[in-house]
Amino acid sequence: MDRILVKIKIPSIEETYDMFVSPEIQISNLIKIIVPAIIEASNGRYVRSGIELISQCDKQRLLNSSHSLKEYGIGDGAFLMLL
């Protein structure tokens, strides 16, 4: 399975992480995968809200949780934000 490298900014803890993800993954599943990883990487500084959203920084838009990264044309080097 192909992977793409994306940057994920987390404003609440003022951190940015690079992650390899599948472009086929639905946004809802992406959130389920990255939130625990961010909690661990931030040594617990990030606290799960349960209503996380992902936005695409360069286009300033929220991503629908039922769509995939590929459907949005998101590829290597994309800059996303976890809200």
C-alpha positions as CSV (number, residue, x, y, z in Angstrom):
1,M,0.0,0.0,0.0
2,D,1.3,3.4,-0.9
3,R,1.9,6.0,1.8
4,I,2.2,9.7,1.7
5,L,4.0,12.0,4.1
6,V,1.8,14.7,5.6
7,K,2.5,17.4,8.2
8,I,-0.1,17.6,11.0
9,K,-0.2,20.8,13.0
10,I,-1.9,20.7,16.4
11,P,-2.5,24.3,17.5
12,S,-3.7,23.4,21.0
13,I,-0.1,22.2,21.9
14,E,1.8,24.3,19.4
15,E,3.4,21.2,17.7
16,T,3.6,19.8,14.2
17,Y,4.3,16.2,13.4
18,D,5.2,14.4,10.2
19,M,3.2,11.2,9.6
20,F,3.1,8.6,6.8
21,V,-0.6,7.7,6.0
22,S,-2.5,6.0,3.2
23,P,-4.1,8.4,0.7
24,E,-7.1,5.9,0.6
25,I,-7.9,6.4,4.3
26,Q,-11.1,8.1,5.3
27,I,-10.7,11.2,7.4
28,S,-12.7,9.6,10.3
29,N,-10.3,6.7,10.3
30,L,-7.3,9.0,10.0
31,I,-8.4,10.8,13.1
32,K,-8.8,7.5,15.0
33,I,-5.2,6.6,14.1
34,I,-3.4,9.9,14.6
35,V,-5.0,11.0,17.9
36,P,-3.5,8.2,20.0
37,A,-0.1,8.7,18.2
38,I,-0.2,12.4,18.9
39,I,-1.1,11.8,22.6
40,E,1.9,9.5,22.8
41,A,4.3,11.7,20.9
42,S,3.3,14.8,23.0
43,N,3.8,12.8,26.3
44,G,0.1,13.3,27.1
45,R,0.0,17.1,26.5
46,Y,-2.6,16.6,23.8
47,V,-5.9,15.7,25.3
48,R,-8.5,14.0,23.2
49,S,-11.7,16.0,22.8
50,G,-13.7,13.3,21.1
51,I,-14.9,15.8,18.4
52,E,-11.6,16.2,16.5
53,L,-11.7,17.6,12.9
54,I,-9.1,17.8,10.2
55,S,-8.5,20.8,8.0
56,Q,-6.4,21.4,5.0
57,C,-4.2,24.4,5.8
58,D,-3.4,25.6,2.3
59,K,-7.0,25.6,1.2
60,Q,-8.4,26.6,4.5
61,R,-11.2,24.0,4.5
62,L,-12.5,21.4,6.9
63,L,-12.4,17.9,5.5
64,N,-15.5,15.8,5.5
65,S,-15.0,12.7,7.7
66,S,-16.6,10.4,5.2
67,H,-14.1,11.3,2.4
68,S,-10.6,10.1,1.8
69,L,-7.4,12.1,1.5
70,K,-7.2,11.0,-2.1
71,E,-10.7,12.3,-2.8
72,Y,-9.5,15.8,-1.8
73,G,-6.4,15.4,-3.9
74,I,-4.2,15.4,-0.9
75,G,-0.7,14.0,-1.5
76,D,2.9,14.1,-0.3
77,G,3.8,17.2,1.7
78,A,0.3,18.2,2.5
79,F,-0.2,20.4,5.5
80,L,-3.1,19.4,7.7
81,M,-4.4,20.7,11.0
82,L,-6.0,18.7,13.8
83,L,-8.7,20.8,15.5
